[in-house]
């Protein structure tokens, strides 16, 4: 027979399992910024074509859904004031790195953008010329960054890349 303490622990365990099951059922890959089903080669090819037509750059964003800074970067890229700067200058390609075990062959084409962690970005022109790699971990603490600071960082990067 279970005593009161054992019964309480069992109820807590069952509640936690139920919550996790509910959470996993409600999780939808479409809601997550980094899709497990995306094809980065096809996405990059499409972005290059669109960038050429629209005189934009391509920004590859390497991240994972388990990474709070990656999720925050995605959120900030979709919100003003950063959204306008990004939409005006870039075609975006989000690349899921999983647990640093996904899309590695594709990622190797851009040097070592994951050397200082994720999220990480690479910016290319429509001819695949790399003009920026965030090798200094510039975005690794974006969740602590105020949106105006994120805007200033991306404006600085964009100005530097556009001036080449």
N, C-alpha and C positions, 0 to 999 in steps of 0.2 A: 504494500500500500504506500502511496505517495504522501509525504507530509506536505504541509502548506507551502514551504519554501520550494520544494521540487515542483509542485503543481504551478506555482507562479512562474518559475523558470521555464517550464514547458509551455505555458500560455504565451510568454514573451517570445520564445523560440518560434512557435507556430505563427504568431502575429508578424514577426520579422520575415519569415519565409513567405507568408501570404503577400506582404508588401513587396518583396523582391519579385515574386511571380507576377504581380500586377504591374509593376514597373517594367518588367521585361516584355510583357504583352502589349503595353501601351507604347513602347518605344517603336518608332517607325523610322526606317532608314531615310525617308524623305525629309524628316524633320532635323536630321543630323547634318552638320556642315560638310562632313567628309564621308562620301558614299563608298560603301564596300563594293558597289557594282560599277563604279565609274571606270572608264577606260582613259587613262591620262594621255596616251598617245593620240587617240582620236580627238580628245578634248583639246589638246595642245594644237593639233593640226587645224581644227576648226577655229580656234582662237587666233592663230597666225593668219588665216585667210581673212577673218573678220577684221583683225587689226590692220591689215594691209588696205582693205577697202575703206576703213574709217579713220585712217591715219592715227592709230592708237598703238600703244605698247601692250605687251602681254605680261601679266603678273602671274607667276606660278606661286601658289601658296601651299606649302608643305605642312601638314598638321595631322591631328588625330582627334577623334571624338572624346577620348578619355582625358585630353589635355585642357585644363581650364583656360589657359592663355590662348589656345587655338580657337576654342569656342567663343571667347571674348573678342578675339580679332574678327571673327566672322560676324559677330553681332555689331561691332563698331563699323565694319565696312558697309553694313546695310543701313546705317543710321547717319543722319546729318550731324555734323558738317562733312564728315569723311566721304560719305556716299557720293556726293556731287563731284568731289575731286577724283575719286576712283572711276566713276562712270564716264567722266569727261576724258580721262587719259588712258584707261586700261580695259583690256579684255581679261577676265579672270579665269584661271584654271586652278581648281582645288585638287590637291593630290593627297590621298590618304596614305600615311606612312604606317598605319597600324601600330604595332609595338616595335617600330623600327624594323619591320620585316615585310612590309608591303611595298610594291612598286619600286624596289631598289634598282633594278636595271634601268628604269626610266630616269630615276633621280641621278644616277651616275653621269648622265649626259650634261649635268650642270655643275660639275665639280663636287664640292662637299658642302652643300647648303645645310646639312643637318649637323655639322660639326659642333655647333654651340647650342644644339637643341631645337625645339619647335615651340611656336610656329616659326617658320623661316620662309623668306620669299626670294624669288629670282625674277628679275625683269629682263625681258628680251625685246628686241624690235621684231617686226614682221618677217625679217630675214634670218631670224634665230641668233642674232648677235647678242650676246649677254652683256648687259650694261650695269647690272647691279646684282650682288648676292649678299644676303644678310648674314655674313660670316661672323659678325661680332655679337650675335645674340640680341640685336636691337629690339626684337619683339618678344623676348622670353619672359618679360614681366608686364605685358600690355594690360593685364587685368588690374594692375596697380596704377596704370597711367590714366590721367584725366583725358577725356575725349579731345580737348583742345590741344593737349600735348601730342596725342596720336595724330591729329590733323597736321600739326606742325612738322612732325617727323616725316609723314608721307609727302607733305608739300616740299620739304627739303630734298627728299629722295627724288621726287618727280622733277623738280627744278634741275637738280644735278644731272639726271639722266637725259632730260630733254635738251640740255645745253651741250651735250657731246656732239 
